[in-house]
Amino acid sequence: MSILETINSPDDVKRLPVSRLPELAADLRKSIIQTCAANGGHLAPSLGVVELTIALHKVFATPSDKIVWDVGHQAYAHKLLTGRREIFSTLRTLNGMSGFPKRHESQHDAFDVGHSSTSISAATGFAVARDLDGRRGKVLAVIGDGSMTGGIAYEGINHAGHLNKDMIIILNDNEMSIAENVGALSNFLTRTASSEFVHRFKKSTESFLKRLDVGKGVLHVARKMEESFKGLFTPGMLFEAFGFEYIGPIDGHDLPTLIETLENVKKFDNSVLIHVLTKKGMGYKPAEQNPSMFHGVGPFEIETGKVIKGKSGASSYTAVFGAALCKLAAEDDRIAAITAAMPDGTGLAGFSKEFPDRFFDVGIAEQHGVTFAAGLAAGGYRPVFAVYSSFLQRAYDQVCHDVCLQNLPVTFAIDRGGVVGNDGPTHHGAFDLSYLRHLPNLTLMAPKDENELQHMLATAIALGTPAAVRYPRGNGYGVALDQTLDILPVGRSEVLREGNIAVVIALGTMVYPMLDAAEVLDKEGISLTVVNARFVKPLDDTLIITMAEKYGILITIEENSLQGGFGSAILELLEERGLSGTRVLRLGYPDSYIAQGEQHELRAMLGLDRPGITASIRTFLAS
């Protein structure tokens, strides 16, 4: 029996002698690697915090102590240590365990996460709630892996430092460029700085000096000397300026040092930040050598680290977007590309190499990215911000006020529109049509395939006004890619199939499934006209009204929430034109968050695959 098999709760970790914890760390890594190899997942981030996670559960007692994991993709070891070992193999599968902390999944998961930079703000809220209720318990935020590039992290730390509550921030710093800070001297300084004696001595000395007539001056000099020393060897001055007592940096893979530091800091009653240095992908050589690829990876071969590719030979929408943008940028030196810490995920790696002066990675800071793009546009450029649908939500205000209000030529390349699969509700692009289509001056498009994506990108950039092109995760259909990119007529749809019973207006990813469903229904005597909408805004008013008047029956289908989405836009149009008597069926996402699972599983569950579509239309027309 492995040592991990004896761990059913954090209490079991506490009972283990420190000498056996490295064995537990090895078992945790083995389990994480095996499961991610089968299911895919955030491998490198979780491997990097195995020792830190063990130390946290050795020292602190969840759920009375609250540990808030930032993003949550570092929390696989946490899940294994908190009673979910037996279901860990279901990680990120339909009806299985989430890849992120979920309150409904375990009492040890303090806060639902999935997006970056929120842990400090949430932990501050926990600390205030605890103190208002007069409860006991420590509150910790574990942040890192790029999350400190998000602006909300600094908003949170600024407020937390001002309140000076009893809380601990653990900065998981896995940037290898500062690995040389780890060593005997660093550990010695950390142990000294974190000791209860030194902590109390500093407080007592400050209090004593303040009571003396010359105390303020001496105290000022003493603080300056301490800050100068810290400034030479650590980034502590920054965090102490925010009101936090800084501890570190320490080796995040040295269990005795981690445990000793946490035990010391546990006795503090003020705001503390512990700077921990870790190696992303620690313990699995392919992940250590290529932490970016193994940050979020699909199924892979454990022996080689080789990712197991899907069967489709078609290019992904993301890759087609990246290639098309490079082609357009070669012809127009006003085009610039922006990403929020996702150059590979958004297909901009090639652009960054070909046009390094016009490529900008702003970090996990979508709000800044949008306003930065607005500034570029106001300065005469044509910026393209490539961003995941659910990540753009964080910058809604900037899209509204900084881009659309000023009618600036910023193009939003919105990747991962629709269900994305195993990362679940925090990553599904379920709402972008709803939160964008009502903004004045914005043109909003969705391609039926990867070739149409190219033309829509060219159209968006050429408009000279705000525009968004929304496309899905995954491979296209393998259609031929035109070498010449055309400018599409704005607000014009295309009729793909003629019928005589009803019209279906399909958008984006739902066009081809709808055509397949129409073929099935045609054999049953249900003949449908199928339209590729292309544009969500502006709508093809003339065609829609003509079709509504001709058939009296209209069906819409989209991969977006039905609340405020594409179908709602058509209902509004029909009401405005006095055609509210038209029978309308809207197919799309329900008013609920969508679970995790493979894309095809989720579309089937939502009734948006061919069998689901045919069944819905058959029932609707028969009623």
Secondary structure, DSSP 8 states (H G I E B T S, - for coil): --GGGG-SSHHHHHHS-GGGHHHHHHHHHHHHHHHHHHH-B-HHHHHHTHHHHHHHHHH--TTTSEEEESSSTT-HHHHHHTT-GGGGGGTTSTTS--SS--TTT-TT--S---SSS-HHHHHHHHHHHHHHHT----EEEEEETTGGGSHHHHHHHHHHHHHT-SEEEEEEE--GGGGGG-SHHHHHHHHHHHSHHHHHHHHHHHHHHHHSTTHHHHHHHHHHHHHHHHHHH-SHHHHHHTT-EEEEEEETT-HHHHHHHHHHHTT--SEEEEEEE--TTTT-HHHHH-TTTTTSB-SB-TTT--B---S--S-BHHHHHHHHHHHHHHH-TTEEEEESS-TTTTT-HHHHHH-GGGEEE--S-HHHHHHHHHHHHHTT-EEEEEEEHHHHGGGHHHIIIIIITTT---EEEEES-B--STTGGGT-B-SHHHHHTTSTT-EEE--SSHHHHHHHHHHHHHHSS-EEEE--SSB-------SS-----TT--EEEE--SSEEEEE-GGGHHHHHHHHHHHHTTT--EEEEE--EEES--HHHHHHHHHHHSEEEEEEEEESTTSHHHHHHHHHHHTT-TTSEEEEEEE-SS----S-HHHHHHHTT-SHHHHHHHHHHHHH-
